[in-house]
Amino acid sequence: MNQHIEQLVRDAHQTGDYRPLIEQIPYAQMLGMRVLRLGEEMVFHLPISKDNIGNPVLPALHGGVLAGFMELAAMLHLMVSMNSPTFPKIIDFSVDYLRAGLSRDTYATCQVWRQGRRVGNVAITAWQTRSDEPVATARAHFKLD
């Protein structure tokens, strides 16, 4: 199994096609999550879906959907940046909701702050229309095997 995941990570990094890797994560598939690559930068994409709406009055994304998307983005970013043979295990996740995530496509970028032998720390920023107007920021800590 580990060799299979490691090969998927390598292939995704080399080709820019992250679909086979995302297909290994049922929740990412359910969300319709995608990965875009701009040069060496990975941009995570959450297409709008009526199933992801939590407040139909605004309408706005469900906070749990947004947090789940950001956590998955951090995990995938960490996996690709370290050519991981396994999925990192979440230790801690903290999200700050800054404004309503309206019913539109949402994007996220990640930055690895610290990667040791056993723990990786990732910062995540999610936005909808402009990257300098985030809808949420988060910090994730993962156990690395």
N, CA, C and O of each residue as an XYZ file, in Angstrom:
580
protein
N       0.832     -1.205      0.000
C       0.000      0.000      0.000
C       0.867      1.256      0.000
O       0.614      2.187     -0.765
N       1.896      1.283      0.862
C       2.740      2.467      0.954
C       3.423      2.777     -0.371
O       3.530      3.940     -0.760
N       3.889      1.733     -1.069
C       4.546      1.955     -2.355
C       3.559      2.513     -3.362
O       3.917      3.350     -4.190
N       2.306      2.047     -3.293
C       1.277      2.548     -4.203
C       1.035      4.047     -3.975
O       1.003      4.822     -4.930
N       0.866      4.449     -2.719
C       0.638      5.859     -2.391
C       1.865      6.688     -2.774
O       1.730      7.765     -3.355
N       3.036      6.200     -2.457
C       4.266      6.913     -2.799
C       4.366      7.131     -4.308
O       4.782      8.200     -4.755
N       3.986      6.120     -5.096
C       4.016      6.255     -6.559
C       2.985      7.277     -7.026
O       3.267      8.070     -7.924
N       1.791      7.267     -6.427
C       0.762      8.252     -6.781
C       1.232      9.675     -6.491
O       0.987     10.589     -7.278
N       1.909      9.855     -5.356
C       2.437     11.182     -4.995
C       3.489     11.613     -6.008
O       3.465     12.745     -6.490
N       4.413     10.712     -6.330
C       5.464     11.034     -7.313
C       4.863     11.382     -8.673
O       5.244     12.372     -9.298
N       3.919     10.553     -9.121
C       3.287     10.793    -10.421
C       2.547     12.130    -10.438
O       2.633     12.881    -11.409
N       1.818     12.424     -9.353
C       1.077     13.691     -9.276
C       2.027     14.871     -9.347
O       1.763     15.851    -10.044
N       3.130     14.774     -8.625
C       4.107     15.870     -8.614
C       4.739     16.057     -9.993
O       4.967     17.186    -10.425
N       5.020     14.963    -10.674
C       5.675     15.049    -11.980
C       4.728     15.491    -13.080
O       5.114     16.284    -13.940
N       3.486     14.992    -13.071
C       2.560     15.255    -14.176
C       1.627     16.432    -13.913
O       1.103     17.031    -14.852
N       1.417     16.766    -12.643
C       0.449     17.810    -12.319
C      -0.982     17.284    -12.284
O      -1.916     18.066    -12.104
N      -1.176     15.969    -12.454
C      -2.497     15.349    -12.394
C      -2.664     14.708    -11.022
O      -2.082     13.660    -10.741
N      -3.454     15.340    -10.182
C      -3.631     14.894     -8.805
C      -4.881     14.030     -8.619
O      -5.150     13.567     -7.511
N      -5.645     13.809     -9.689
C      -6.891     13.032     -9.571
C      -6.676     11.633     -8.988
O      -7.419     11.247     -8.086
N      -5.690     10.852     -9.465
C      -5.520      9.517     -8.872
C      -5.224      9.552     -7.369
O      -5.631      8.648     -6.639
N      -4.532     10.574     -6.909
C      -4.258     10.712     -5.482
C      -5.533     11.100     -4.732
O      -5.823     10.542     -3.673
N      -6.283     12.038     -5.267
C      -7.540     12.472     -4.639
C      -8.544     11.323     -4.582
O      -9.336     11.235     -3.644
N      -8.513     10.443     -5.583
C      -9.432      9.302     -5.601
C      -9.190      8.340     -4.435
O     -10.043      7.499     -4.149
N      -8.056      8.448     -3.765
C      -7.760      7.611     -2.607
C      -8.410      8.153     -1.331
O      -8.359      7.502     -0.288
N      -9.019      9.340     -1.409
C      -9.620      9.993     -0.235
C     -11.110     10.202     -0.503
O     -11.475     11.151     -1.196
N     -11.972      9.348      0.025
C     -13.403      9.433     -0.277
C     -14.019     10.812     -0.005
O     -14.823     11.291     -0.805
N     -13.655     11.457      1.109
C     -14.249     12.764      1.416
C     -13.826     13.817      0.389
O     -14.637     14.658      0.002
N     -12.580     13.781     -0.053
C     -12.122     14.719     -1.082
C     -12.893     14.499     -2.376
O     -13.239     15.458     -3.065
N     -13.162     13.249     -2.704
C     -13.960     12.937     -3.888
C     -15.377     13.475     -3.737
O     -15.921     14.074     -4.663
N     -15.971     13.259     -2.565
C     -17.340     13.717     -2.339
C     -17.454     15.241     -2.481
O     -18.431     15.756     -3.024
N     -16.436     15.945     -1.982
C     -16.439     17.408     -2.083
C     -16.215     17.880     -3.515
O     -16.563     19.010     -3.858
N     -15.637     17.023     -4.349
C     -15.290     17.434     -5.715
C     -13.976     18.198     -5.756
O     -13.714     18.952     -6.693
N     -13.162     18.001     -4.746
C     -11.892     18.728     -4.620
C     -10.981     18.478     -5.822
O     -10.908     17.368     -6.349
N     -10.296     19.533     -6.236
C      -9.347     19.459     -7.339
C      -8.062     20.166     -6.934
O      -8.031     20.932     -5.971
N      -7.006     19.893     -7.689
C      -5.737     20.569     -7.461
C      -5.283     21.172     -8.781
O      -5.236     20.493     -9.807
N      -4.952     22.450     -8.738
C      -4.403     23.143     -9.899
C      -2.943     23.411     -9.607
O      -2.580     23.701     -8.467
N      -2.116     23.320    -10.603
C      -0.709     23.628    -10.371
C      -0.326     24.825    -11.213
O      -0.515     24.835    -12.430
N       0.217     25.835    -10.547
C       0.709     27.041    -11.203
C       2.207     27.074    -10.980
O       2.674     27.514     -9.929
N       2.963     26.610    -11.966
C       4.399     26.444    -11.779
C       4.604     25.360    -10.756
O       4.117     24.243    -10.927
N       5.325     25.674     -9.685
C       5.536     24.707     -8.607
C       4.488     24.840     -7.501
O       4.453     24.023     -6.581
N       3.639     25.860     -7.587
C       2.651     26.091     -6.532
C       1.390     25.267     -6.773
O       0.890     25.183     -7.894
N       0.887     24.662     -5.697
C      -0.368     23.924     -5.735
C      -1.475     24.835     -5.228
O      -1.360     25.437     -4.160
N      -2.560     24.929     -6.013
C      -3.743     25.671     -5.592
C      -4.881     24.656     -5.526
O      -5.169     23.964     -6.501
N      -5.511     24.581     -4.379
C      -6.595     23.631     -4.165
C      -7.913     24.312     -4.501
O      -8.112     25.486     -4.190
N      -8.816     23.561     -5.142
C     -10.057     24.121     -5.656
C     -11.236     23.314     -5.117
O     -11.275     22.090     -5.240
N     -12.186     24.014     -4.526
C     -13.437     23.422     -4.075
C     -14.546     24.027     -4.938
O     -14.981     25.150     -4.683
N     -15.010     23.291     -5.962
C     -16.081     23.833     -6.811
C     -17.370     23.987     -5.998
O     -17.637     23.217     -5.075
N     -18.141     24.975     -6.356
C     -19.397     25.202     -5.654
C     -20.345     24.040     -5.914
O     -20.440     23.533     -7.032
N     -21.040     23.632     -4.870
C     -22.022     22.555     -4.964
C     -23.130     22.852     -3.970
O     -22.869     23.275     -2.844
N     -24.357     22.630     -4.390
C     -25.475     22.890     -3.466
C     -25.400     21.993     -2.228
O     -25.936     22.336     -1.174
N     -24.729     20.836     -2.363
C     -24.585     19.931     -1.222
C     -23.649     20.483     -0.146
O     -23.669     19.997      0.985
N     -22.834     21.481     -0.471
C     -21.872     22.057      0.476
C     -22.402     23.303      1.176
O     -21.683     23.923      1.959
N     -23.643     23.672      0.904
C     -24.232     24.878      1.493
C     -24.741     24.572      2.898
O     -25.468     23.601      3.110
N     -24.351     25.412      3.851
C     -24.799     25.254      5.229
C     -25.870     26.255      5.598
O     -26.752     25.952      6.401
N     -25.806     27.462      5.016
C     -26.795     28.497      5.290
C     -27.481     28.853      3.975
O     -26.930     29.612      3.177
N     -28.671     28.317      3.744
C     -29.349     28.580      2.472
C     -29.869     30.007      2.340
O     -30.210     30.432      1.236
N     -29.936     30.754      3.437
C     -30.435     32.131      3.385
C     -29.437     33.036      2.667
O     -29.841     33.859      1.845
N     -28.129     32.901      2.961
C     -27.127     33.781      2.330
C     -26.945     33.510      0.835
O     -26.952     34.520      0.131
N     -26.795     32.430      0.270
C     -26.359     31.134      0.751
C     -24.849     31.131      0.995
O     -24.095     31.856      0.346
N     -24.432     30.294      1.951
C     -23.019     30.231      2.331
C     -22.596     28.780      2.551
O     -23.405     27.915      2.886
N     -21.301     28.548      2.351
C     -20.726     27.223      2.587
C     -20.883     26.824      4.040
O     -20.847     27.671      4.933
N     -21.058     25.538      4.276
C     -21.068     25.011      5.634
C     -19.646     25.124      6.189
O     -18.684     24.795      5.495
N     -19.511     25.578      7.413
C     -18.189     25.751      8.023
C     -17.389     24.465      8.079
O     -16.169     24.489      7.918
N     -18.054     23.349      8.303
C     -17.372     22.064      8.345
C     -16.832     21.653      6.986
O     -15.766     21.044      6.896
N     -17.559     21.981      5.933
C     -17.083     21.695      4.576
C     -15.825     22.508      4.302
O     -14.841     21.984      3.781
N     -15.860     23.784      4.655
C     -14.697     24.652      4.434
C     -13.493     24.155      5.247
O     -12.380     24.102      4.724
N     -13.702     23.794      6.505
C     -12.613     23.287      7.340
C     -12.086     21.959      6.801
O     -10.874     21.749      6.755
N     -12.973     21.071      6.397
C     -12.555     19.789      5.835
C     -11.742     19.967      4.569
O     -10.736     19.285      4.374
N     -12.168     20.877      3.709
C     -11.428     21.194      2.488
C     -10.031     21.700      2.815
O      -9.056     21.293      2.183
N      -9.932     22.581      3.798
C      -8.634     23.144      4.175
C      -7.726     22.080      4.796
O      -6.524     22.061      4.532
N      -8.290     21.203      5.614
C      -7.495     20.136      6.225
C      -6.959     19.180      5.145
O      -5.793     18.788      5.183
N      -7.811     18.814      4.196
C      -7.372     17.941      3.104
C      -6.307     18.614      2.249
O      -5.351     17.970      1.817
N      -6.474     19.912      2.006
C      -5.476     20.655      1.227
C      -4.118     20.602      1.926
O      -3.089     20.379      1.288
N      -4.128     20.811      3.245
C      -2.878     20.783      4.012
C      -2.235     19.405      3.950
O      -1.024     19.288      3.764
N      -3.046     18.362      4.107
C      -2.512     17.004      4.074
C      -1.898     16.684      2.709
O      -0.790     16.152      2.640
N      -2.604     17.002      1.631
C      -2.086     16.725      0.286
C      -0.837     17.550     -0.008
O       0.117     17.053     -0.606
N      -0.849     18.805      0.412
C       0.315     19.662      0.198
C       1.544     19.085      0.913
O       2.632     19.028      0.340
N       1.364     18.664      2.154
C       2.463     18.092      2.921
C       2.957     16.793      2.278
O       4.162     16.557      2.190
N       2.025     15.958      1.836
C       2.409     14.697      1.186
C       3.273     14.934     -0.041
O       4.304     14.287     -0.221
N       2.846     15.864     -0.881
C       3.575     16.128     -2.123
C       4.915     16.791     -1.827
O       5.918     16.473     -2.465
N       4.939     17.713     -0.862
C       6.189     18.420     -0.578
C       7.258     17.503      0.009
O       8.451     17.773     -0.130
N       6.834     16.410      0.670
C       7.813     15.508      1.273
C       7.863     14.136      0.599
O       8.527     13.225      1.094
N       7.149     13.986     -0.549
C       7.094     12.697     -1.253
C       6.737     11.563     -0.297
O       7.431     10.548     -0.236
N       5.672     11.743      0.431
C       5.276     10.819      1.488
C       4.732      9.503      0.933
O       3.975      9.496     -0.038
N       5.123      8.396      1.555
C       4.568      7.108      1.160
C       3.243      6.788      1.868
O       2.611      5.775      1.568
N       2.822      7.648      2.803
C       1.584      7.425      3.554
C       0.847      8.747      3.732
O       1.404      9.825      3.524
N      -0.413      8.633      4.119
C      -1.185      9.823      4.435
C      -0.821     10.273      5.845
O      -0.925      9.481      6.781
N      -0.395     11.530      6.024
C      -0.095     12.022      7.381
C      -1.356     11.977      8.244
O      -2.464     12.128      7.729
N      -1.200     11.775      9.528
C      -2.326     11.718     10.457
C      -2.467     13.062     11.163
O      -1.496     13.613     11.680
N      -3.679     13.571     11.174
C      -3.929     14.878     11.785
C      -3.772     14.780     13.307
O      -4.295     13.863     13.940
N      -3.052     15.732     13.872
C      -2.885     15.839     15.327
C      -3.774     16.958     15.851
O      -4.495     16.794     16.835
N      -3.705     18.109     15.166
C      -4.414     19.294     15.634
C      -4.773     20.150     14.433
O      -3.999     20.254     13.481
N      -5.948     20.762     14.479
C      -6.384     21.635     13.390
C      -7.133     22.804     14.013
O      -8.040     22.610     14.822
N      -6.752     24.006     13.635
C      -7.402     25.201     14.163
C      -7.742     26.122     13.007
O      -6.871     26.463     12.207
N      -9.004     26.528     12.910
C      -9.445     27.367     11.800
C      -9.986     28.691     12.327
O     -10.643     28.739     13.367
N      -9.702     29.750     11.602
C     -10.266     31.079     11.884
C     -11.136     31.460     10.698
O     -10.642     31.633      9.584
N     -12.449     31.590     10.946
C     -13.378     32.022      9.899
C     -13.370     33.541      9.883
O     -13.672     34.179     10.891
N     -13.027     34.118      8.741
C     -12.851     35.569      8.660
C     -14.050     36.282      8.042
O     -14.348     37.421      8.402
N     -14.728     35.630      7.129
C     -15.934     36.178      6.494
C     -16.734     35.021      5.929
O     -16.227     33.904      5.835
N     -17.965     35.272      5.557
C     -18.819     34.203      5.030
C     -18.242     33.662      3.727
O     -17.870     34.424      2.835
N     -18.174     32.343      3.630
C     -17.800     31.698      2.382
C     -19.059     31.536      1.554
O     -19.829     30.597      1.757
N     -19.267     32.447      0.625
C     -20.512     32.473     -0.132
C     -20.588     31.327     -1.129
O     -19.637     30.560     -1.281
N     -21.700     31.219     -1.794
C     -21.942     30.133     -2.738
C     -21.180     30.387     -4.037
O     -21.756     30.811     -5.039
N     -19.881     30.121     -4.001
C     -19.030     30.251     -5.183
C     -17.805     29.362     -5.002
O     -17.567     28.834     -3.915
N     -17.039     29.201     -6.059
C     -15.827     28.392     -5.981
C     -14.897     28.938     -4.905
O     -14.790     30.147     -4.702
N     -14.227     28.014     -4.221
C     -13.308     28.378     -3.152
C     -11.946     27.777     -3.458
O     -11.846     26.675     -3.997
N     -10.901     28.514     -3.108
C      -9.525     28.099     -3.384
C      -8.715     28.149     -2.094
O      -9.066     28.862     -1.153
N      -7.633     27.388     -2.063
C      -6.752     27.406     -0.887
C      -5.311     27.174     -1.326
O      -5.037     26.448     -2.282
N      -4.405     27.812     -0.599
C      -2.979     27.547     -0.755
C      -2.429     27.206      0.622
O      -2.998     27.563      1.654
N      -1.302     26.502      0.601
C      -0.707     26.034      1.858
C       0.770     26.374      1.877
O       1.418     26.530      0.842
N       1.274     26.483      3.091
C       2.698     26.709      3.305
C       3.148     25.816      4.458
O       2.579     25.858      5.549
N       4.176     25.007      4.201
C       4.733     24.185      5.271
C       5.621     25.079      6.116
O       6.618     25.613      5.630
N       5.256     25.242      7.391
C       6.048     26.089      8.282
C       7.213     25.324      8.857
O       8.331     25.830      8.949
N       6.933     24.100      9.240
C       7.996     23.292      9.831
C       7.723     21.843      9.518
O       6.606     21.350      9.671
N       8.758     21.177      9.081
C       8.651     19.744      8.842
C       9.820     19.067      9.517
O      10.973     19.247      9.125
N       9.514     18.292     10.530
C      10.548     17.519     11.201
C      10.440     16.065     10.783
O       9.779     15.735      9.798
N      11.090     15.210     11.535
C      11.007     13.782     11.210
C       9.648     13.200     11.587
O       9.178     12.250     10.960
N       9.014     13.776     12.618
C       7.784     13.176     13.131
C       6.547     14.052     13.022
O       5.426     13.545     13.074
N       6.731     15.364     12.870
C       5.594     16.287     12.845
C       5.786     17.318     11.734
O       6.892     17.806     11.501
N       4.688     17.636     11.058
C       4.697     18.703     10.060
C       3.640     19.735     10.409
O       2.528     19.376     10.794
N       3.975     21.020     10.278
C       3.054     22.124     10.558
C       2.772     22.855      9.254
O       3.692     23.227      8.526
N       1.484     23.059      8.966
C       1.086     23.664      7.702
C       0.120     24.820      7.974
O      -0.774     24.705      8.812
N       0.307     25.933      7.260
C      -0.623     27.062      7.306
C      -1.451     27.032      6.026
O      -0.918     26.780      4.946
N      -2.750     27.287      6.145
C      -3.660     27.221      5.014
C      -4.434     28.533      4.936
O      -4.879     29.067      5.953
N      -4.588     29.047      3.712
C      -5.400     30.235      3.477
C      -6.429     29.902      2.407
O      -6.074     29.417      1.333
N      -7.705     30.161      2.692
C      -8.780     29.906      1.730
C      -9.416     31.231      1.317
O      -9.611     32.121      2.144
N      -9.733     31.349      0.042
C     -10.355     32.561     -0.476
C     -11.321     32.184     -1.597
O     -11.367     31.041     -2.052
N     -12.099     33.195     -2.029
C     -13.046     32.944     -3.113
C     -12.791     33.839     -4.318
O     -12.584     33.330     -5.419
N     -12.801     35.131     -4.146
C     -12.630     36.015     -5.303
C     -11.223     36.578     -5.423
O     -10.732     36.796     -6.531
N     -10.576     36.812     -4.294
C      -9.214     37.372     -4.296
C      -8.406     36.717     -3.187
O      -8.886     36.543     -2.067
N      -7.170     36.359     -3.517
C      -6.335     35.689     -2.516
C      -5.967     36.603     -1.358
O      -5.620     36.122     -0.279
N      -6.037     37.918     -1.564
C      -5.719     38.833     -0.462
C      -6.952     39.170      0.386
O      -6.888     40.030      1.265
N      -8.084     38.482      0.114
C      -9.288     38.619      0.932
C      -9.749     37.225      1.367
O     -10.759     36.722      0.874
N      -9.010     36.603      2.291
C      -9.344     35.231      2.678
C     -10.683     35.119      3.404
O     -11.097     36.028      4.124
N     -11.350     33.981      3.196
C     -12.573     33.685      3.947
C     -12.223     32.940      5.230
O     -12.980     32.964      6.201
N     -11.049     32.268      5.223
C     -10.616     31.545      6.426
C      -9.113     31.284      6.346
O      -8.534     31.193      5.264
N      -8.504     31.167      7.519
C      -7.110     30.720      7.625
C      -7.097     29.581      8.635
O      -7.982     29.482      9.485
N      -6.094     28.729      8.535
C      -6.023     27.596      9.462
C      -4.583     27.171      9.669
O      -3.691     27.507      8.890
N      -4.384     26.418     10.750
C      -3.096     25.807     11.057
C      -3.352     24.338     11.322
O      -4.284     23.974     12.040
N      -2.506     23.491     10.729
C      -2.666     22.051     10.907
C      -1.335     21.430     11.318
O      -0.275     21.795     10.810
N      -1.417     20.490     12.246
C      -0.235     19.735     12.671
C      -0.509     18.275     12.354
O      -1.564     17.736     12.688
N       0.459     17.646     11.702
C       0.309     16.256     11.287
C       1.429     15.405     11.851
O       2.567     15.855     11.982
N       1.088     14.160     12.186
C       2.073     13.164     12.561
C       2.561     12.509     11.280
O       1.767     12.050     10.459
N       3.867     12.471     11.122
C       4.472     11.878      9.929
C       4.992     10.499     10.268
O       5.603     10.299     11.318
N       4.753      9.553      9.390
C       5.268      8.185      9.609
C       6.547      7.980      8.824
O       7.135      6.900      8.874
